[in-house]
Amino acid sequence: MAYGSVSLEKRIKNNVKNYSLGQLLDLPIVQKELESLYTLTGTEFLFTRRHGEVVILIGEWGADAVDVIADPGIKFQVAGRTIGHFYYKMKEQNDVVETMIFSLLDNWKLWAEQTYLYKETDQFVYEVQFRAEEELNRKAEGVRTDALTGVLTHTYFRSRMKVLDRSQVAPIAALCININDWKFANDHFGDEESDRLIRIIANILQKEAKPEYVIGRVDGDVFNVMIPMPEDGEAVEYARAVQNACNEYVDKCLAPSVAIGIAVKENVEEFLSQVFSDAEYEMFENKMNMKKAPGYQERLRKGL
């Protein structure tokens, strides 16, 4: 779905499912407020995420704490959706203390609602601006896809990087992929064959990729790939599949081969530009090892 194509009202209605308590509340502050109330009144507190994972526990609760399905406690809702469950145990009934507790809950819900609205509105505005700027700059940027390979152009790939950075998606696997000895192919077989080598690599990258992978040709013989929210080991498996496909490719003169470096954006505070710099360093390490491998030079020169 295109960026900015979903109305703000629909985003606000639906996107709260993507948020956790910790993204909408400053939990250390909430905990301090509850600890103060516990010190004053002896009331015990428990706060869980929507599925029951405990985030704040004050006092003595059982090993299993609570079952949020059997006993949902006070549902902590934002935009009409439960994102947490709140429980309290008083030593004895005290209307004043209970009023304080519900006052805190109301303040937290207002805080969470305002944070949610701010985040979604800010992202919506950014995406609309991005689409407008994209339209205005289309001619200057060129088409989205690289004419030779069909993957994203360098300029558009960098635009996607900025969108993912702003969208606060993490983790994201970043792969820097460089064609080994592309200049050798160009020097010995000419421009037409070296271009064909680039197309072969691009086709392999696309064939082995999942639909959500973002692939761009960022330099003459360099590709970058982003894998949003990868599963454990997914980026390594993709790199291995690409390199195996290159090694198994049969051609009368060309010997497709790529060096690949992988780095991961672990948290939303990181920028993909720096992560790709780390991936590039890993790629050079991989390249040196590959060129020293037995049989590499023989395969490279088979077409001479």
VOGU-3710 file (C-alpha; in Angstrom, 3 decimals, decimal comma):
1> maygsvslek> 0,000/0,000/0,000  1,366/3,417/-0,942  2,650/5,712/1,753  0,015/8,178/2,892  -2,811/6,341/1,073  -4,520/5,376/4,354  -6,579/8,150/5,956  -5,517/9,517/9,316  -8,802/8,377/10,861  -8,233/4,811/9,686
11> riknnvknys> -4,633/4,831/10,908  -5,704/5,995/14,364  -8,423/3,355/14,493  -6,255/0,429/13,371  -2,595/1,099/14,160  -2,803/0,993/17,945  -2,408/-2,795/17,666  1,242/-2,128/16,732  2,003/-0,314/19,997  3,000/-1,615/23,411
21> lgqlldlpiv> 2,702/0,025/26,822  6,342/1,035/26,783  5,908/2,931/23,512  3,040/5,037/24,844  3,979/5,477/28,505  7,237/6,201/30,285  7,066/3,065/32,442  9,840/4,078/34,881  7,788/7,180/35,767  4,630/5,085/36,152
31> qkeleslytl> 6,524/2,697/38,408  7,813/5,527/40,618  4,284/6,866/41,034  2,998/3,430/42,038  5,931/2,836/44,386  5,134/6,119/46,120  1,499/5,087/46,531  2,605/1,667/47,801  4,841/3,344/50,414  2,011/5,597/51,568
41> tgteflftrr> -0,859/3,102/51,552  0,561/-0,445/51,317  -1,517/-1,065/48,171  0,103/-3,611/45,841  0,135/-3,154/42,066  0,604/-5,195/38,909  0,706/-3,882/35,341  0,944/-6,232/32,343  1,072/-5,945/28,569  -1,976/-7,002/26,531
51> hgevvilige> -0,983/-10,680/26,567  -0,086/-10,796/30,235  3,673/-10,130/30,279  4,437/-8,303/33,513  6,000/-4,852/33,148  5,482/-3,489/36,675  5,105/-5,547/39,859  4,970/-3,925/43,290  4,231/-6,035/46,334  3,754/-9,767/46,731
61> wgadavdvia> 2,014/-11,501/43,852  2,006/-15,212/43,097  4,606/-16,810/40,860  2,113/-16,898/38,005  0,860/-13,378/38,770  -2,478/-13,306/36,924  -4,255/-14,848/33,966  -5,389/-11,875/31,870  -7,988/-14,001/30,070  -9,652/-15,386/33,181
71> dpgikfqvag> -9,166/-12,159/35,136  -8,537/-9,145/32,880  -8,428/-6,715/35,810  -8,788/-3,110/34,698  -8,262/-3,040/30,947  -5,902/-0,259/29,949  -7,248/0,869/26,595  -6,008/3,306/23,971  -8,122/4,169/20,923  -10,605/1,526/22,007
81> rtighfyykm> -8,053/-1,308/22,095  -6,643/-3,016/25,190  -2,867/-2,670/25,398  -2,464/-3,601/29,066  -4,092/-4,898/32,235  -3,904/-3,173/35,615  -4,446/-4,797/39,036  -4,297/-3,564/42,615  -4,720/-5,142/46,052  -5,543/-2,952/49,040
91> keqndvvetm> -4,905/-3,936/52,641  -8,380/-2,705/53,453  -11,030/-0,814/51,583  -10,223/2,887/51,387  -12,262/5,109/49,091  -9,677/7,903/49,124  -6,885/5,575/47,996  -9,132/4,063/45,341  -9,925/7,528/44,024  -6,183/8,231/43,788
101> ifslldnwkl> -5,611/5,005/41,873  -8,316/5,736/39,310  -7,093/9,304/38,983  -3,637/7,972/38,099  -5,164/5,561/35,568  -7,096/8,387/33,930  -3,931/10,487/33,682  -1,978/7,600/32,160  -4,716/6,881/29,621  -4,767/10,545/28,592
111> waeqtylyke> -0,970/10,497/28,364  -0,999/7,315/26,246  -3,794/8,606/23,990  -1,963/11,881/23,357  1,327/10,085/22,674  -0,404/7,719/20,255  -2,176/10,531/18,400  1,048/12,513/18,170  3,045/9,565/16,787  0,426/8,580/14,226
121> tdqfvyevqf> -0,276/12,158/13,127  3,435/12,898/12,811  3,987/9,760/10,730  0,942/10,479/8,558  2,109/14,028/7,837  5,601/12,778/7,034  4,312/10,150/4,611  2,069/12,663/2,820  5,003/15,055/2,534  7,183/12,239/1,276
131> raeeelnrka> 4,710/11,417/-1,490  4,428/15,062/-2,477  8,191/15,502/-2,556  8,535/12,257/-4,477  6,181/13,559/-7,161  7,949/16,914/-7,334  11,393/15,328/-7,552  10,506/12,414/-9,840  12,157/13,907/-12,913  15,249/14,947/-10,995
141> egvrtdaltg> 15,534/11,561/-9,348  14,781/9,546/-12,440  12,546/6,512/-12,468  12,247/4,308/-9,414  13,826/1,261/-11,000  17,258/0,850/-12,505  16,994/0,444/-16,291  19,645/-2,280/-16,472  18,506/-4,503/-13,580  14,925/-3,658/-12,636
151> vlthtyfrsr> 15,783/-3,137/-8,947  15,477/0,241/-7,218  17,735/3,100/-8,232  20,273/4,461/-5,772  18,222/7,627/-5,174  14,939/5,837/-4,592  16,577/3,197/-2,389  17,946/5,965/-0,160  14,447/7,442/0,010  13,147/4,096/1,255
161> mkvldrsqva> 15,927/4,043/3,864  14,773/7,416/5,179  11,160/6,260/5,319  12,111/3,163/7,323  14,264/5,254/9,676  11,395/7,667/10,263  8,876/4,827/10,626  10,844/3,520/13,629  10,957/-0,054/12,351  13,459/-2,383/14,025
171> piaalcinin> 15,170/-4,695/13,579  16,179/-4,266/9,939  18,899/-6,386/8,341  21,168/-4,441/5,963  23,141/-6,338/3,329  25,906/-4,789/1,231  26,531/-6,904/-1,887  29,448/-6,321/-4,246  30,130/-8,221/-7,480  33,534/-9,852/-7,262
181> dwkfandhfg> 35,917/-8,933/-10,087  33,353/-7,105/-12,187  36,240/-5,064/-13,646  37,909/-8,322/-14,734  34,802/-9,208/-16,744  34,647/-5,717/-18,214  38,339/-5,683/-19,166  38,345/-9,156/-20,743  34,856/-9,562/-22,192  33,675/-6,000/-22,795
191> deesdrliri> 30,821/-3,759/-21,724  28,031/-5,974/-23,014  29,157/-9,004/-21,027  29,943/-7,012/-17,883  26,426/-5,522/-18,069  25,061/-9,046/-18,463  26,960/-10,042/-15,318  25,231/-7,233/-13,405  21,849/-8,426/-14,687  22,614/-12,013/-13,683
201> ianilqkeak> 23,421/-10,939/-10,120  20,329/-8,722/-9,927  18,123/-11,598/-11,116  19,600/-13,918/-8,475  19,068/-11,314/-5,727  15,421/-10,942/-6,730  14,804/-14,653/-7,195  16,109/-15,556/-3,731  14,364/-12,616/-2,007  10,991/-12,540/-0,296
211> peyvigrvdg> 8,429/-9,966/-1,485  9,087/-7,615/1,443  12,834/-7,328/0,733  13,975/-3,915/-0,564  16,690/-4,259/-3,209  18,599/-1,398/-4,832  21,549/-0,950/-7,150  23,489/1,742/-5,325  26,635/1,787/-7,479  27,833/0,204/-10,698
221> dvfnvmipmp> 28,606/-3,195/-9,194  27,119/-2,728/-5,718  23,649/-3,696/-4,467  22,065/-3,039/-1,088  19,232/-5,047/0,437  17,023/-4,248/3,433  15,071/-6,963/5,248  12,527/-5,398/7,650  11,776/-7,419/10,786  13,847/-10,472/9,780
231> edgeaveyar> 13,494/-13,781/11,554  16,531/-15,181/13,366  19,137/-16,171/10,799  17,046/-15,001/7,840  19,624/-12,531/6,493  22,421/-15,111/6,717  20,266/-17,699/4,943  19,476/-15,231/2,166  23,168/-14,363/1,724  24,049/-18,055/1,603
241> avqnacneyv> 21,321/-18,754/-0,970  22,531/-15,893/-3,178  26,159/-17,018/-3,050  25,209/-20,646/-3,721  23,112/-19,583/-6,716  26,075/-17,614/-8,049  28,417/-20,590/-7,671  25,941/-22,907/-9,403  25,349/-20,562/-12,343  26,661/-22,091/-15,560
251> dkclapsvai> 28,001/-19,761/-18,239  30,547/-20,103/-21,018  32,658/-17,142/-19,853  31,189/-15,351/-16,855  31,689/-16,536/-13,257  29,059/-14,781/-11,110  30,310/-14,212/-7,566  29,408/-11,732/-4,839  30,839/-10,689/-1,500  28,205/-9,950/1,117
261> giavkenvee> 28,356/-8,076/4,400  25,519/-8,065/6,910  24,719/-5,646/9,721  21,504/-5,175/11,682  19,690/-2,070/12,835  18,789/-3,252/16,338  16,836/-0,259/17,623  14,927/2,722/16,296  17,578/5,224/17,408  20,074/3,889/14,845
271> flsqvfsdae> 20,254/5,162/11,258  20,394/2,793/8,310  23,172/4,812/6,678  25,512/3,886/9,536  24,295/0,289/9,557  25,116/-0,006/5,853  28,601/1,371/6,564  29,076/-1,513/8,999  27,726/-3,950/6,408  30,171/-2,572/3,820
281> yemfenkmnm> 33,076/-3,268/6,166  31,866/-6,851/6,621  31,514/-7,170/2,841  35,193/-6,283/2,289  36,181/-8,913/4,853  34,070/-11,476/2,983  35,587/-10,433/-0,354  39,155/-10,969/0,827  38,318/-14,430/2,132  36,506/-15,427/-1,058
291> kkapgyqerl> 39,361/-14,379/-3,323  41,756/-16,547/-1,310  39,490/-19,589/-1,544  40,726/-22,603/-3,551  39,424/-22,668/-7,120  38,295/-19,036/-7,176  40,864/-17,821/-9,721  40,377/-20,870/-11,927  36,619/-20,312/-12,112  37,097/-16,578/-12,713
301> rkgl> 39,412/-17,197/-15,714  37,577/-20,122/-17,283  36,313/-18,004/-20,185  39,750/-16,748/-21,305
//
